[in-house]
Amino acid sequence: MSSKSAEREISTLAPRETNVLFGHREAEATLLGAYRSGRIPHAWLIGGAQGIGKATLAYRMAKFVLAHPDPSSSFVQSATTLAVDPDHPVVRQVVAGSHGGLLTLERTANEKGTLRTVITVDESRETIGFFGSTAAVAGWRICVVDTVDELNANASNALLKILEEPPARALFLLLSHAPARVMATIQSRCRKLPLRPLSTNDVMAAASEAAGLDASDPGLRQAAAESDGSVSRALTLLGGDALGLQQRTLELLNALPRVDPRALHALGDALGLNDRVGLRAFVDTIDRWLTGHLHAPDAGANLPRLARLAEVWEKINGAARETEAFNLERKPLVFSVFGMLADATAGSPSQVR
């Protein structure tokens, strides 16, 4: 892959800035139909793999509702998509993060400027003041949680209190990479909207739109084909030697519970301290491998092993977020990840040194 592609990968449109939706027409129609009915559920749990467009769909819905606050209007009743004119004042305000009717809960930077590893309870409590205030546009107040997976326990409970007694014209759009693992009490108060991975052509089109890439670039097609329907994964694979790192990681995963310390040392060395693209490729490959095992047809045949893998998944994601947030050495993460996976797959302490 060219260095030019890697540079362009870094500069992409954020979901709130994106005005085009690729794929997910059924999900979009479901949201539009519910809104048009005048009886839209107050909370939605939008689930699916990372990078397939969950946030793009959520912000698209938020823009539409805030721009057209009356679901019974002739415009809404005749609409076929959630598209809003990019020049509409609401769109400009949402893109700028300045619309008074929209609150986003996501990981923020701490006092040192480092991105936190979780969404804190104080941030979650912002919903209390937000939904208790006078709405900015015709009573609609919308909260996008990106993602609910990153809420710590206290933050989840704080959000739950608002979900249990929502005010009128409140709309929650909760995003999750693993919706089945969301707190059961939160799940029970949401309408579930699962999204499927995108087609290769949709990944190429979305990546081209988000990063200004040439849709006919052979490198983009290769990355899209390897992305499992995820735009963010395709963009990650375009950077540096991400495809090579992915293959090396997968070979080590497929050898579990046996581990090769020399290979782990080499992989750790390949993940340079400031190589965030390589780190994302490594973590993403681990995540895909675990997801495949957790959802395999015969996964339920060994419930203790399944439970161990699920627990390890949470620990790995937490360790990866911490490593990226504080730009820690990569090699300890590599050894820790494969140590945990070896234990989980073998059911006994690993011998990684």
Beta strands, then each sheet from edge to edge (+ up, - down):
strand 1: 43-47
strand 2: 102-105
strand 3: 141-146
strand 4: 170-176
strand 5: 191-194
sheet 1: 2+ 3+ 4+ 1+ 5+
end
